[in-house]
Each structure stands twice: as C-alpha cells, then as structure tokens.
Amino acid sequence: MCGIVGAVSSRNIVPILVQGLQRLEYRGYDSCGVAVHAASLSGGTGGLQRARSTSRVAELMDQVTADHIEGGTGIAHTRWATHGAPAVHNAHPHFSHGTGAADGKPGRVALVHNGIIENHEELRAALQAKGYVFLSQTDTEVISHLVDSVYDGDIFEAVKTAIRQLHGAYAIAVFHKDEPQRVIGARAGSPLILGVGQGETFLASDAMALAGVTDQIVYLEEGDVVDIQLGKYWVVDREHKAVTRAVKTVHAHSGAAELGPYRHYMQKEIFEQPRAIADTLEGVEGITPELFGDGAYSTFKAIDNVLILACGTSYYSGCVAKYWIEAIAKVPCQVEIASEYRYRESVPNPNTLIVTITQSGETADTLAALRHAQSLGMTHTLTICNVSTSAMVRECKHAYVTRAGAEIGVASTKAFTTQLAGLFLLTLALAQTKGRLSDADEAMHIKDMRHLPAALQAVLALEPQIIAWAEEFASKENALFLGRGTHYPIALEGALKLKEITYIHAEAYAAGELKHGPLALVTSAMPVVTVAPNDQLLEKLKSNMQEVRARGGVLYVLADGDTKIESSEGVNVIRMPEHYGVLSPILHVVPLQLLSYHTACARGTDVDKPRNLAKSVTVE
C-alpha cells in the first residue's frame, strides 16, 4: 500500500522524487521520507542524507530544502503503517549503520519497502545476535540490516542474497554508501515498475509517479531484481538469470491527478461518473464475447458457472453482478471475498469462469486468490479492471478494462460504477453465448446503457437535497442501511462509504432481515437509509419501512418517482429522476456516495485520505 519512487540521475533528483510521492500519496499517508547519496552529483561530497516526516508529502519539500538535501541518486517513500505506529522513527527510508549503536555513525544502506515480511521476527533476532541495533518497530528495518550483513562490495549481489531469506511480500529500492550512482529494486507480491529516461533511470510503484518525467515504462514481473544506474539497467528473474523485459510507452498523464475546481478528489470523481461510464462503454455497438478479448467466445462456451473474487467495494459490485448473471444469463454464480477464498477448502471445477474485480489490478488478496484458483486447475480467467497495465490484466486470460481514469480518493466511486457497467456487459455476453439473449433484448439493453450518462447527470442534480440529509447525519454516530435484491449490495456499499470517510458506524442489511435482529438497534438516534426502487420487492420493502417507523426510527428513503412513497413525519424521501430497471443499482449508489461525502465535509474529516486507510491494498 505504500508508494515508492527511486532514481539514478546526473541532476538533483529530489524535486522529482517528492513530486512522485505526491502522486502516490493515495497509497499511504501515515508518514513520508526521502534519502539521497550526497556524493552522487558532480562535485558532491558526503554520504547518505534523509528527511522523514509524519506530515503530508506537501510539507516534505520544505523540509528537504531547509536541510539542503540534494543528490542524483535517491529513494523516497510514502507509508501506510503495518508494523509500528505512524511515527518519524518508523518512517522510510530506513538506514543500516552497521553493527553497534547508530549514534554518530554514517548510514551504510538506505532502503524503502512496500509489503509485509512475515518472518521479520526470526530475522530480527538473528541480526540482533550479530550486533545490529534496531531503531524502529518496522519489518522494513530488518531488510536494511540484512542487506548490510551480506554486503561484500556489490549491492546488487547483496540484495539478491538477502531476498532469498525473505518470506512474504515486498517491493524494495535500496542503495549503498560505497556505490553512489546505483539503486537496486526487487519485487515479489508488490508492484514495482522501471522508468527509462534520457540518461537517467527510475523506479516507482506505478507509472503515474513518473508522469511528465518519462513515458517509457518496464513492468517488472514477480521475483524480478533490477540494477539501475546512469542511463542503463539490468534485470534478472526470480532464478537470478538475466532477462529482457519489454519497454512500453505509457501515457500516465499528470493532469489525471489534478484536483481542478473541486474541494476534494472524491467530489471530483463522483461528478466524473457520467463521463467515466460513457468512456467505459465507448465503441460498444453490440454485444459480443470478443469485448473481453480474443477467444472469449470459446471460453464462455466452455464454462457452466461463474466465481467472482474481489475485496471491499469491488466485492459489492460482484454481489450485484451475481443477481444479473443468474437472472439474465441463467448461469450459476458465486461471489467470494478474495482474502477468504484462498484460505478455505473449496471444490474446484475446471468449467468455472473465474472473474476478478479490482480497481488497481494490484490488490494483493485478489491476485493471490486468482493464483490459488489457477493452481486448482481453473484456467478460465477474466478480470474487470481499471488499469490496463496492471498485474491482474497481465495474469488473466481475458479482460475488460474500465475507463474510469485515475481514481485518487480512497473511497471508490467512479471505479465502482464503471465496474458495474463492465459486469453488465459480461452478463449480456454470457447470455448471448448461452443462447439466452434475444435480438430485441440486446437492443433494449444497449439503448438503456447508452442512456446511463444522461441518467447519472440527472441523479447528480439531486445534490442539494442530499446536502440537507447530510447536515442531519453529521451529528449521528450510527446508521442503518436497507436494500433488497440487487439493491442490497448497494446498501452495503452505502454503509461502507459512510464508515470509510465519516467514521460513523454504519451497518447494511437485506431489508427482510430487519426483524431478525437489527430492529433492536432502531431508535430515533439511528437514521435508517432505505434504497427503494420500483421493483417486484417494493411492497415487501414498504412493510420493512413501517417496522422502522413503528419503533420511532427515522427513515431516509431513495425512492423511484413512481413508488408512491411520500415524505411525512419521520420519513424523508428523495425521488430518483426515473426508474431504470436492471441497471437501477448504478443510479441508486450515487446519492449514497454524495450522502457520505457531504456528511464527511460537515464533520470535518479528511475526505480523500481517511484515517487508517489507503487506496491500493497491496499487502495481505
């Protein structure tokens, strides 16, 4: 979840490193830091220098300027805390000063790390026995001392030796005081890319960090170790054999990460949804399996069930898709939390279509679940993903790449709705392949999907009414969300959004479960948000609403215009502009996003960077 940037250059690289961190801050913002080799610039003298802070990256540049930290070789890091509290002494980069107390001794090894080292306690004990003194509670400091302990004049060889002892996931960047124009990178289970510039070479967690610096990107593969120097690099694979990795031109526009006129990225991304949906569906003139890549028709023909693997918000999009796939394509479908699936005994079926859903394509649990499914002989794999160059797209047989654009806010919005659009296309493609999609139904669904951007625009116009709701929610500490059918996952997603950015405790239930326990929680102090589309479950839902009102609960209802649900004492109704049939979940989630956003604003929380969370979950 942390962000890494590294470089070997003949110019002062510190501004580039810090700028890269700013673009990666969505990965973690508990602390940040930069380290350079002062002797790496022409005429430069000295050894390793660093600046670390628990402030945001924007303040780090002031610190490095004040401390006169300059160098052509450097590494930088923005942290999401796993081992050790968010404190300066736990912030990266970590130094190894060799054995004995560090007081007054120059740094020998500088290292940054993303991931979790599972055997860090065992390694720490062994290194302490050799005389290494630890100054942090992190698993990362273990790696820096381990590299130092095996260093024998060649940092590349030292890293290759050290990583053989690591169990867990990592992406690292490291340099040594004796080799001022050299940085070594390695990855296993966490993303790391190489950027090839003019006479300079870079490392980063993703290409966005290098936007405007270089568009020549090498995607390192699992187990790769890379040696970067001035204008050159070498890559070896997990067996430490020399390999060549393709250089790709990647246009990661820095403008995609600019805030523009909006208060927060989340607000910007909510309002980008009509465009994001339109872009995701661009060019879709009809339904065909080949929307998901060459050979998709034969894959869809071969499968007799679907297994969806995902985490968090992506899991809820999969839950909506289950209803669609079973109702329209008539194909049995299961949805599993990726982190649970790989750790339980399951019954593999080689005729299963494994569908992974991930915004980043780097989610560690989802990648691990995919690999587990493949190891069980399930080779029909497909991903719905927002990043075309990600590990998930590379590892799946088929893919539909959504075009939400860069999503910076931790709370997912446009990625979720574009995932739903991609999953609905998958539903239709499966139905067509199985002979269950008539020409008339195809034409109707295509027409409805083309109307989605306009329909979303109309929903966004409800914002003033939702702000009024948010002002009432801001003083609450608990909330309940209800939905039925395809809108039950939407209720779950609404509760998750509220939890993520407002810190209000929120729970979601299928409305029919209300009287089986949750009704005990309902009082006038607990608002109950109800998603009420005009579908076959509406009358049942109205009964559930009466159960709430009879106990003094206050209802906040998102109702379709033709539901005949009216505002009254204790019942607050916002009418959706239109009923949208099976695609209704895509519309109904938007007011819930806005409700969470404006409630967070009213409570004064950090909307884009909520406490304890990060955007890209690249650790298990």
Secondary structure, DSSP 8 states (H G I E B T S, - for coil): --EEEEEE-SS--HHHHHHHHHHHGGG--SEEEEEEEGGGSTT----EEEEEESS-HHHHHHHHHHTT---SEEEEEEE--SSS-S-GGG-SSEEE--SB--TT----EEEEEEEEETTHHHHHHHHHHTTB---SS-SHHHHHHHHHHH-SS-HHHHHHHHHTT--EEEEEEEEETT-TTEEEEEEEBS--EEEE-SS-EEEESSGGGGTTT--EEEE--TT-EEEEETTEEEEE-TT--EE---EEE----GGGG--TT-SSHHHHHHHTHHHHHHHHTTT--S--GGGG-TTHHHHHHH-SEEEEEE-HHHHHHHHHHHHHIIIII---EEEEEHHHHTTS-----TTEEEEEEESSS--HHHHHHHHHHHHTT---EEEEES-TTSHHHHHSSEEEE-------SSS-SHHHHHHHHHHHHHHHHHHHHTT---HHHHHHHHHHHHHHHHHHHHHHTTHHHHHHHHHHHTT-SEEEEEE-GGGHHHHHHHHHHHHHHH--EEEEEEGGGGGGTGGGG--TTSEEEEEE-SSTTHHHHHHHHHHHHHTT-EEEEEEETTS----BTTEEEEEESS--GGGHHHHHHHHHHHHHHHHHHHHT--SSS-TT--SS----
